Amino acid sequence: MKRRQIIHEAQARHEDDLVLRDALYALAFLGSDPAGLAEQQKWFAAKSGYENFGLGLASDTEAYGGRLRKARELTQQAMDSAIREDSRETGAVWRAIAAQREAVYGNPAKLGWRLHRL
């Protein structure tokens, strides 16, 4: 697949950043590749400042699979991680995405879930 080739060429040139890893996660998700998802999660977890992005992606993945309780837990972890990195705005983004998710799943009572923590 040409997209994968382009991504691997970028890695070979040491162009390894958030955008590339986000694309690799998306490809693993679309390809139903749990090992690929895990590999990207390891990268996000190991990079200071990027852990919250990996947790946010994992939350979306869990929600897509209908595992809302796990998605909520991961969203909270993403928010906490962003706040630890002194990025309250990013934490608010994860919260807003979670609120949209709850609305889509018809859970209006969950929309205010832990909003006060931001």
Buried (B, 14 or more C-beta within 10 A) or exposed (E): EEEEEEBEEBEEEEEBEBEBBBBBBBBBBEEEBEEBBEBBBEBBEEBEBBBBBBBBBBBBBBBEEEBBEBBBBBBBBBBBBBBEBEBEEBBBBBBEBBBEBBEEEEBEEBBEBBEEEB
